[in-house]
Amino acid sequence: MNLRNTLGLLSIATLMAGLACTQKPVDAEAQMGSSSGQAAAGGLPDHSLPRGFQSYNAPSTSGRLIFAKLSGTGNSARVVMRNSLAALKGYFDAQPQLLSAVSDPQDQVVQVIISANLQGQPVRGVATAVITPPGAIFGLAFDRPNSLKSSFQALSQRFGQEMPKSSGSAGSFDLSAPKQWQRQTAGDRSAAVDLPTGWKITTCSQGIMTILGPHNELIQLGLIFFVSYMPSSSGMSGPYLQPAPAFSYFVNYSTRVNEMQGVNIRNVPGRVLEIKNIPPPMPNGHGAYLMQETATNGKPFKVFALVYTAPNVMAGWTLYTSYVAAPADSFASEFGDMMRIWGSWKVDDSVYLKQMQQTMQSMNETRDILSTGTNNQMHAYDNLEQSMDLIINGENRVENTSTGGRADVYTQDTNSVIRACQAQGNICQQVPFDQLSQ
């Protein structure tokens, strides 16, 4: 049994990309200076285990693996998972909370992401239940939320040792990069990744990286675009989109750029196979992991992507994506290596600082623009939008200029409302078109 092939790729990818988060984690406990934050520097607190369960503490990390080999559990991995998590209720402060789950169609493998508290300290983990010929096996690799990424590889390797060798699972569960991989960088040296033989970095600039594999695999990390609401013959433009249609828009846009540059690569977006919404890092934005079919010069590909979109204050919106892609017939076999590469991506700290400075400069420029006469142009769009709403609703906007109060009234009642307002000694009028948004 091969875990990589039996579990749903999107959920596995969501887990792995989450462990290899492209954003620097914020240690809230350290910021607050709490006692739990101080304890985070050492190992996790321990507790007695239920009968049949064993534990393993990963060296040089605070991560821990709890595992058990079970017999007489039937042939359902879901049942093994449910019973095992229930048995661990007494180990943790309460029964672990299920965040997401995936299983194969035959119910032979289940993997879930959980959160829990261990003697008051929050932890997050990945639990796996597998049905094997000798019997079922359960494992839970967990650590403090900000430490799980660094300890997960060692814990997964240890859990793989418990797998029956005949099942073929011991090697496939190992998510760590093989020892012969090499740390590489290129371009402005603003980022680095671990790569196997045959892979190469084609571009690296300001942390954004493009990587090509020996069998037409493609990895692009850290792409970010501004999409204008106003029509454009060269740049990205169009209405605000949610992550899935935004990624299809990006695929089509890449073809347009290739045509403009004389590059004979035509990308066509296809069916979205799976999508999992996630919290975005930007206010009012949207985020998702998605698995999608595409075609490159007529050859079928599959893509796994992380996509964020967010509307901006002014005339457009932001699109961010990192993704891995490979020919459809080899995607499953190449997926693990592509995710290992993604997980090893590290952007130089100085680049993060520069990006933050550029963001602050952009915010200041936006503030300055809004404080000048240019905002009249923005109000024109707002006035037009509000005017259309009033027309559709059959209404006019009336203002009592003596008090500053405004109200929307039916068109046929506008004159009578104004006369009644004036009869009370107020200065009343229908609001002019160019003042509707004030």
N, C-alpha and C positions, 0 to 999 in steps of 0.2 A: 504494500500500500504506500503510495506517495502522497504526502500531505499537500504538496504544492499542487498536484493535479486533482485531488479529490475535493478540496475546499474551494468555495467560490472565490475567484480571483479578486473581485472588487473588495470583498471584506478583508481578505488577506492584505491587499494593497492598502486599504484604509488603515489597518493596523501598522504596517511597516512604514508607510509615509508619516503616520502620526508619531511613531518612534523617531523618525528622521525629520522632525518638524523643521521647516525652513526658517521659521522665526525663532529668535533667541528666547528661551523660556524666561518668564519672570518669576522669581522665587518670592512669592508673597510672604511666606513665613519668615524669610531672612529680612525682608523689608520691615516687617512688623516687630522683629526682634523678639518673637515669642519663645517660650520655653521649648515648644515642639520644634521650632526652627533651630534652636541650639542643639537639640538632640539629634537633628538630622545629620550632623557631622559623623556620628558613630553608626553602629549596626542597629538593625531593627530590634525592637523588644521581642522577646520570645514568649511562647505559651505552649502548654502541653497539647499534643496532637491526639486526634481520635485514633482508636485502634486500627492498625493496618496502614496508617499514613507515616511517611518518613519525610525528613526535611534536609535540605542542602543549602549552605550559605556560600555564595560565590566569593572567591578570594578577592581582596582589594576593592570590593563593592559592598553596598548594604543590601543587595538583592538576595532573595531567598526563593527556593523551589520547594514546593510541597508536592509529593507524588505518592501514588498507591497503585499496586497491581491487584486487580479485583477478579474474582471468579463468581460464577453463578449469577451474573448480572443480565443474562439474556443477550440479545443481539441489537440493542438500541443504544447508540452513543448519547442520544438525548437523555435517556433515563439515567445513564451513568453520570452525565454532567449534573443533572438535577439532584440526584442523590448525594453526589460528592460535595457539591456546594452547600447542601443542607447539612451535611455532616460537619462542615467547617464553620457552621454558625457559631459554635461555642469557642472556636479558636480566635475568631475576630470578635470585635465588640458587638456586632450584629451580623446577620446573614449578608454576604456580599451583594452589592447592587449590580445588576446586569445592565451594561451600557450598550452593547451590541453583540450579535451572535450570527453565526453562519454554520451550516452543516451541508454535507454532501447528500444527493438525492437518495442514496441507499441507507442513510442514517448510520454510517459506520465511523464518521469523524465529525466532531463538533468542536468549534473554537469560539470562545466568548471573551469579551473584554469586561472586566469588573472593576469596581471601586469599593473600598472598604475602609474601616478604621481598625487599627491594631493598637490597643492600649492608648487610645486617643490620638494616634498619629495616622493621618490619611495615607493610604497606599492605593496603587493601581496595578492591575495585573492582567495576564493573559492565561486563561485556563483552556486546556485541551483534553478531550476525551476521545479515545480511539478503541475500536473493537478489533482485536487481533486474534489469530487462530488459537494462541494459548489462553486468551482471556482479555478482559478490558484493562486499559491503563489510563490513569488520570494524572494530570500534572497542572500545577498552578505556579507560574513564574511571576513574582511581584516585587515591588520596590516602592519607594516614595515617588510620587508622580514625576518630579523633575530628574530622577535618577534612573528611571526604568530603561530609558534608551541605552545608557552606558552599561547596564548590567544584563540586559536581555539576552545578548548573544551568548554569554557564558552560561546563563541559566538554561537556554534552549539547547546548547550543546550537552549539558549534563542530563537533561530530560531525554535527549536523543539516545543516550547510552542505555536507557531503560527500555527502549523499544526492542522487540524481538528482531534479531538480525534478519530473519527470513522475510520480514514484512517490507524491508527496503526503506523503512521510515527513518532510521537513525540518522542517515546522512541528509535526507531531504528536509528535516526539521531544523537543521543548522543554518542560521541566517547570517553567520559571520563570513567575512570575505576570506577566501583561501590565502594561504601564506605567500604564494607566489605573486599575488597582486602587488602593484607598485603605486605609491603616492605620486600623482602627477599634477602639473599645472602648465599654463601656457599664457600667451597674450600678455596682458598687464599683470599677471600673477596675482590677481585679486581673489582667486578662489582655487581650491584644489579638490581632487577626488582620488579614490582608489580605483585602478583600472586593471583588468586582466590583459594578457597578451592579445594583440590584434585590435584593441580598442584605441581610439585616439581623440584628443580634444582638438576640435577645429577652430573654435573661437572661445575666448575668455576675456570679458571686458566688464569692469564694474560689478563683478560677482556673477554676471550672467554667463552661462556656459552652454556650449553645444558639443555633444559627444557622438561619434559615429562608431558603430560596431562592425565586425568583419562580415556579418551576414545581413546588411541593410538595417540593422537596429539604429534607432535614433533617440537620443535623450537631450531635452532642452530644459534648462533649469533657470528660474528667476526672471522669466520674461515679463515685462510690465509695459503697458501701453496706455496712452490717453486717447480716448475715442471722442471726437467732436460731434456735437449735435448738428452742426452746420455741414452741408454737403462739401466734399473735398475730392479732388481728382487724384490725389496722391496718398494722403494720410488716411488713417482710420476715421470713419464717420458713420453715424447712424444713431437710432434711438437706444435707450438703455436696455440691456438684456440681462436675463438671469444666466447663471453659469453654463448650463448645457447649450442653449442657443448661442451664447457668447463664444464658446469654444468652436462651434461650427462656423461662426462668423470669422473667427481667427484662422481656421483652416482655409476657408475661401479667400481670405485676405492674403495669406501666404502664397497662394497660386497667382493672385494678381501681381504681387511683388515680383515673383519669379518671371512672369511674362514681361514686366517692365524692364527687368534686368537681363532679359534674354536667356534665362535659365530654363531648360526644358524639364521642369518638374511640376506636374499638375496634381494637386491634392484635392480630393473631393470628400466632404464629410458624409458619413452614412448613419446607420441606425445607432441610437444610444442604447446599449445593452443593459446597463445598470447605472444608477445614480444614488449617491448618499449625501444628503445635505449636512453641512457642518457649520458651526458658528464662524462668521467672518471676523477678521481682525480690524476691519474698518467700520466706522459708524454708518448705519443705514445700508450696509452692504449685504451681499449674499455669498455663500461659499459651498462648494461641493467637490467630492471625488466622483469621477465618472469613468465608465468603460464604454468605448465607442468604436464602431467599425468605421474605417476610412479606406480610401483607395489612393494609391500613388501611381500615376501613369497606368491606371487600369489594374494594378496588382492589389489584391485585398490586404489590408493591414488592420491591426488592432492597436488602440491607444488607451493608456490609463493616465488620467490627468487630474491634477489639483487645480481648481479654478476659483478665483475670487473676482467679484465685480462690485463696484460701488459708485453711486452717483456723486459728482463733485458739486461744489458750491456754484460754479459758474456754468460754462457752456459745454459740458461733456461728462464723461464717466471714465473710470479706471478699470482696466482689465489686467489681471495677473494670472499667469499660468506656469506650471512646471509639469512636464509629462515625459512618459517613456512610450516608445512605439516600436513595433517589429512586424514583419510579415505574419499574416494571420496563422499560417500553418506552423510557425515556429514560436509564436508569441508565448505560449504556456511554458515551453522549455527554457526560453530566454528570460522569462519574467523575473525569476529570483535574482539572477545576476544584475539585471537592470535596476532592481530595487535596492540591491546592495550598493551599487554605484551612487544612486540617488541619496541613499542614507549616509554615504561617506562625504557628500558635498559639504564643504566648509568655506564660507565667505570670510575674507580677512576682516578683522575688527575695524581697521581704519576705513574700510569701505562702508561698513554700517554707519560709522560716525559721519562720513561725508554725505551719505544718503539722508541721514537725519537733518544735517545742516541744509541740504537742498530742499527738504520738505518744509522746514521752518521758513526759508527764504520764499518759497512759493506761497505759503500761507500769508506772509507779510505783504507780498505783492498783491495777492487777492484782496487783502484788507484795504490796501491803498487804492486799488481800482474802485472798490465799492464806495470809498469815501469821496470820490471825484464825480464829475459830471457824467462819466461813462455809465453810471448806474441808470441814467435815463434810458439808455438803449435797452437795458435789461427790463426796465419797467414797461417798455413798449410791448415786449413779448407777454409779460404778465397781464397788461391791460387787454391785449387781444384775447388771451385765454379766458379772462373773466367776462369779457364782452360776449364771447361765444356761449359761455355758460348761461348768461342772462337771457340771450336770444332763445336758446333751446328751452329754457324754463318759462319763457313768456313773461319776463320780469324786467323792471328797471331798478336802478339803485338810487335811493333818495337820501339826501343828507340835510340834517338840521345843523347849519353852519354856526348857529349860536351856541350849541352844546357840543358839536363834533360828532353826534350820534348819526349812524347810518342804518338803513334798512332796505331790504329787497322787497318790492311790492309788485303785484301783477300789473302789466302794462296798462290795462283798461282802468286801473284804479290810481294811476300815477298822479294825474292832475288833481283829483279830489283829495288825495293824501297831502299834496303840497299846499292846497288852499286851506285845508284844516290846520296844518302846521303854521301857516302864515297868520291865520285868524287868531292864534294864541300869542302873536307878537314876536314870532321867531323868524329868522331868515332861512328859508328852506328852498332847495333846488334839486333837480335831477343831476346826479354826478356826471360830469363830462367824461368822455371816453378815456382821455389821457390821464385821468386822475382815479380810475377805478381801483388800481392796486395800492394806492396810498393809504 
